[in-house]
């Protein structure tokens, strides 16, 4: 497990909404049918291992404040690789990534050499903040390579 601090999901269930969870037949931006919003999984004793193994950046980070907890800021930060992070935005709060606390963290990541991709799994275009010296195409190509290797 990656968690550095002892953080728990608590009342946050945003991953159950925003993530594509094919093993639970759940589409992105739709709460999983097994999710009790703001409480957690209703099948917790038999929750799939893939769900248990998922940890958003908030759970793993030493530097993210409580204002960046996903159900507080309406985005999920996810580390795709050491140099690429994904910001999944709740489409009900499509501009949440523009809020000061979220944008400041995005800029901090970017200034530390991390490219950031903002997406809502909707028809809204992806916004990419590549690090200095990298193009949008290079960042997206690396992400596709990672996902293709992960799901082989």
LOLOMAR-710776 format. One record per residue (C-alpha): residue in three letters; x, y, z. Coordinates in steps of 0.25 Angstrom, whole numbers, plus 2048, in hexadecimal, padded with zeros to 3 digits. Layout:
! residues N
AlaXYZ ...
This chain:
! residues 152
Unk800800800 Unk80580E7FD Unk7FF816808 Unk80981E810 Unk7FF825819 Unk7F481E820 Unk7E8823817 Unk7DB81D814 Unk7D181F80A Unk7C6822815 Unk7BA82980F Unk7C182A801 Unk7BC8217F6 Unk7BF82A7EA Unk7C881E7E4 Unk7BB8167E4 Unk7B58207DA Unk7C18267D2 Unk7C88197CF Unk7C580F7C4 Unk7C38027CC Unk7C07F77C1 Unk7C17EC7CB Unk7B57F27D3 Unk7AE7F67C6 Unk7AF8047C9 Unk7B180F7BF Unk7BA81C7C1 Unk7B28277C8 Unk7A781E7CD Unk7A78197DB Unk7AA80A7DC Unk79D8037E0 Unk7A47FD7ED Unk7A880B7F2 Unk7A08127FD Unk7A48207FA Unk7AC827805 Unk7AD81A80C Unk7B480F804 Unk7B28027FE Unk7A67FA802 Unk7AD7ED7FF Unk7B97F1807 Unk7BC7E380C Unk7BC7DE7FE Unk7C17EA7F7 Unk7CA7E77EB Unk7D97E77ED Unk7DB7F17E2 Unk7D27FB7E9 Unk7D97F87F6 Unk7E77FA7EF Unk7E38087EA Unk7E98147F1 Unk7E78227EC Unk7F282C7EE Unk7EC8327FA Unk7ED825801 Unk7FB8237FD Unk8018317FF Unk80883880A Unk806846804 Unk7F7847800 Unk7EF84E80A Unk7E184A80E Unk7DB854805 Unk7E084B7F9 Unk7D883F7FE Unk7D083B7F2 Unk7C283D7F7 Unk7C784B7FC Unk7CD8507F0 Unk7C58487E6 Unk7D18427DF Unk7DA8367E0 Unk7E98367DF Unk7EF8297D9 Unk7FD8267D7 Unk7FF8207C9 Unk80E8207CA Unk8188287D2 Unk8188327C7 Unk8098327C3 Unk7FD8347CC Unk7EE8347C8 Unk7E483D7CE Unk7D68377CC Unk7CB8427CE Unk7BD83F7D2 Unk7B58447C6 Unk7AA84A7D0 Unk7B58537D4 Unk7BC8557C7 Unk7C48617CB Unk7C985B7D8 Unk7D785A7D3 Unk7D88697D1 Unk7D686C7E0 Unk7E28727E7 Unk7E58667F0 Unk7E485C7E4 Unk7EC8657DA Unk7F78687E4 Unk7F98597E6 Unk7F98577D7 Unk8038627D5 Unk80C85C7E1 Unk80C84F7DA Unk80F8557CD Unk81A85E7D3 Unk8208517D8 Unk82184A7CB Unk8148437CB Unk80B8447BE Unk7FC8457C2 Unk7F08417BA Unk7E28467BD Unk7D783D7B9 Unk7C883B7BC Unk7C682F7B4 Unk7BB8377AD Unk7BB83E79F Unk7C384A7A5 Unk7D184A7A0 Unk7DD8457A8 Unk7E58517AD Unk7F484E7AE Unk7FF8557B6 Unk80C84F7B0 Unk8188517B8 Unk82385A7B1 Unk8298547A5 Unk81D84A7A3 Unk81284B799 Unk80484779A Unk80683B791 Unk811836798 Unk80A8367A5 Unk7FD82F79F Unk806825798 Unk80D8217A5 Unk7FF8207AC Unk7FA8177A1 Unk80680E7A2 Unk80480D7B1 Unk7F58097AF Unk7F88007A4 Unk8037F87AC Unk7FA7F87B9 Unk7EE7F27B2 Unk7F57E87A9 
